[in-house]
């Protein structure tokens, strides 16, 4: 069975000198302007294997789902990831691996925000994108980035989707403070959000994720939390989440 989309690639200029950011684009059939999902990748496990940094991430399960709805999906590869230029530095410790130090982790988050700002600056020049019908999403670190970025740049997106999102895992003592702090940044988005979490996630317990969502709502955020019987790989099980996503997108994009 052929896939319901075709893949193209382009590069967006970055604020970091001559560095460019790789964008993988899954185009649905047809022509014209399409609604677009900006879908953000997560981390690299423990952050110790530099070969993993250079793997381009564009999950077929996400590309296929949105293509079947007639959407384009854009997968940005942040600095130092995939074929993007620059050095990968999203909260890595000097000795290697991801740091549990909250200041280092926060600096890594801010660096990721800069990259998505550069992608959004480039987006109007990308053929086929309907700038009036944009959504942002992501998985793991990309999930919390999507929710926070939607609030930090209100008015850009009509929807924000989070799969198993968090920035610091629960092996780090500061995770209970940093993760809700970053999620609260998304509370000013002014649009409903969808949080899809696996109830058996070993990195972000369901209790922690429920608290993150509660604090997001208390800060003025909008949206639904859905716990599903899966682990951190929930994204790869569309049979569990596609009905929730269908209902959510139909409500956010009625036309």
C-alpha positions in Angstrom: 0.0 0.0 0.0 1.5 3.4 -1.0 1.8 6.1 1.6 -0.7 9.0 1.3 1.9 11.7 1.1 5.2 12.6 -0.7 8.3 13.8 1.2 10.2 16.9 0.2 12.9 18.7 2.1 14.1 22.3 2.4 16.3 24.4 4.8 15.3 27.4 6.8 17.8 30.0 7.7 18.8 30.2 11.4 19.8 33.2 13.4 23.1 31.4 14.1 25.2 32.8 11.2 25.3 30.5 8.2 23.5 27.7 9.9 20.4 26.3 8.3 17.6 24.1 9.8 16.4 21.0 7.9 12.6 20.8 7.4 11.1 17.5 6.3 7.7 18.1 4.6 5.0 15.5 4.1 2.7 16.8 1.4 -0.8 15.4 1.0 -2.2 14.7 -2.5 -3.4 17.6 -4.6 -2.4 21.2 -5.0 -3.3 24.5 -3.4 -2.8 25.6 0.2 -3.1 23.1 3.0 -3.5 23.4 6.8 -0.2 22.5 8.3 1.0 20.7 11.5 4.4 21.8 12.8 5.5 18.6 14.6 8.5 18.7 16.9 10.9 15.9 17.8 12.0 14.9 21.2 15.4 14.3 22.8 18.0 11.6 22.0 17.6 9.2 24.9 20.4 9.9 27.4 22.1 12.3 25.0 25.4 10.4 24.9 25.4 9.1 21.3 26.3 11.8 18.8 25.3 9.5 15.9 21.7 9.7 17.2 21.8 13.5 17.0 22.2 13.2 13.2 19.1 11.0 12.6 16.4 13.0 10.9 13.1 12.5 12.7 9.9 12.5 10.6 7.5 9.8 12.0 5.5 8.2 9.3 2.6 7.6 11.7 2.2 11.4 12.1 2.8 12.2 8.4 0.3 9.6 7.3 -2.4 10.6 9.8 -2.4 14.2 8.7 -2.0 13.5 5.0 -5.2 11.5 5.1 -6.9 14.5 6.5 -5.5 16.6 3.7 -2.9 18.3 5.9 0.7 19.1 5.3 3.1 18.1 8.1 6.4 19.9 8.7 9.1 18.3 10.8 11.8 20.8 11.9 15.1 19.4 12.9 16.5 21.7 15.5 20.2 22.9 15.5 22.6 20.0 15.5 19.8 17.4 14.8 19.3 15.6 11.5 20.9 17.5 8.7 20.5 20.9 10.4 23.7 22.9 11.0 25.1 23.9 14.3 25.9 22.0 17.4 23.2 20.2 19.3 23.0 21.9 22.7 19.6 21.5 24.4 20.6 21.1 28.0 23.7 18.8 27.6 26.1 18.7 30.5 29.8 19.6 29.9 30.7 15.9 30.6 28.1 14.6 28.2 24.5 13.5 28.4 21.5 15.6 29.5 22.0 17.7 32.6 19.6 17.6 35.5 20.7 21.1 36.4 17.6 23.2 35.9 19.4 26.3 34.6 21.2 24.2 31.9 17.9 22.5 31.0 16.1 25.8 30.8 18.8 27.3 28.6 18.3 24.3 26.3 14.6 24.9 26.1 15.2 28.6 25.2 17.5 27.5 22.4 14.8 25.2 21.1 12.3 28.1 21.1 14.8 30.2 19.0 14.9 27.4 16.4 11.1 27.2 16.1 11.0 31.0 15.9 13.3 30.7 12.9 11.1 28.0 11.3 8.0 30.2 11.7 9.7 33.2 10.2 10.5 31.0 7.1 7.1 29.4 6.8 5.3 32.1 4.7 7.9 31.4 2.0 7.1 27.7 1.9 4.8 26.8 -1.0 1.5 25.2 -0.1 1.1 26.4 3.6 -2.1 28.0 4.6 -0.9 30.4 7.3 -4.4 30.9 8.6 -4.7 27.2 9.5 -1.7 26.2 11.5 -1.3 23.7 14.4 1.8 22.8 16.4 2.5 19.5 18.1 5.3 17.3 19.2 6.4 14.3 21.3 8.3 14.2 24.6 10.5 17.3 24.7 8.7 18.3 21.4 5.3 18.0 23.2 6.1 20.4 26.0 7.8 22.7 23.4 4.6 22.8 21.3 2.3 23.7 24.2 4.7 26.3 25.6 5.4 27.9 22.2 1.8 28.2 21.3 1.3 30.4 24.4 4.6 32.3 23.9 3.5 33.2 20.4 -0.3 33.7 20.7 -2.2 34.1 17.5 0.0 31.8 15.4 -1.8 28.5 15.9 -5.4 27.3 16.1 -4.4 24.1 17.9 -1.5 22.6 19.9 -1.0 18.8 20.6 1.2 17.2 23.1 2.3 13.5 23.1 3.9 12.5 26.4 5.4 15.9 26.9 8.0 16.9 29.4 11.5 18.5 29.4 13.2 16.9 32.4 12.5 13.3 33.1 11.7 12.1 36.6 15.2 10.8 37.2 16.1 14.5 37.6 15.2 16.1 41.0 14.1 19.4 39.4 11.5 17.8 37.0 8.6 18.6 39.3 9.4 22.3 39.2 10.7 22.9 35.7 8.1 20.9 33.7 5.0 22.7 35.0 6.8 26.0 34.8 7.3 25.5 31.0 3.8 24.2 30.4 2.4 27.3 32.1 4.0 29.4 29.4 1.5 27.9 27.0 -1.5 29.1 29.0 -1.8 32.3 27.1 -2.3 30.6 23.7 -6.0 31.3 23.7 -6.8 28.0 21.9 -7.9 24.6 23.2 -5.0 22.1 23.5 -4.9 18.3 23.4 -2.6 16.4 25.8 -2.2 12.7 25.0 -0.3 10.7 27.6 0.6 7.1 28.2 -0.4 5.9 31.6 2.8 3.7 31.8 5.3 6.3 30.7 8.6 5.6 32.6 9.9 9.1 32.0 6.9 11.2 33.0 4.5 9.4 35.4 0.8 9.9 34.7 0.4 11.5 38.1 3.1 14.1 37.2 1.5 14.8 33.8 -2.0 15.3 35.4 -0.4 17.8 37.8 1.2 19.6 34.8 -2.1 19.9 33.1 -3.9 21.1 36.2 -1.3 23.8 36.7 -1.7 24.8 33.0 -5.5 25.1 33.5 -5.0 27.1 36.7 -2.8 29.5 34.8 -5.6 30.1 32.3 -4.8 27.4 29.7 -7.5 25.5 27.8 -7.7 21.9 26.7 -8.3 18.2 27.4 -6.0 15.6 29.0 -6.4 12.0 27.8 -4.6 9.1 29.5 -4.2 6.0 27.3 -2.9 2.6 28.1 0.6 2.9 26.6 4.1 4.0 27.5 6.4 6.7 26.0 5.8 5.2 22.6 2.1 6.2 22.5 2.6 8.2 19.3 3.2 4.9 17.4 -0.2 3.5 18.4 -2.7 5.6 16.4 -5.4 3.1 17.2 -5.4 4.5 20.7 -5.3 8.2 19.9 -6.7 8.9 16.4 -10.3 9.1 17.4 -9.4 11.7 20.1 -7.3 13.6 17.5 -10.1 13.5 15.0 -12.6 15.0 17.4 -10.2 17.6 18.5 -9.2 18.8 15.0 -12.8 18.8 13.8 -13.6 21.2 16.6 -10.6 23.5 16.1 -10.8 23.5 12.3 -14.5 23.3 11.5 -14.1 24.4 7.8 
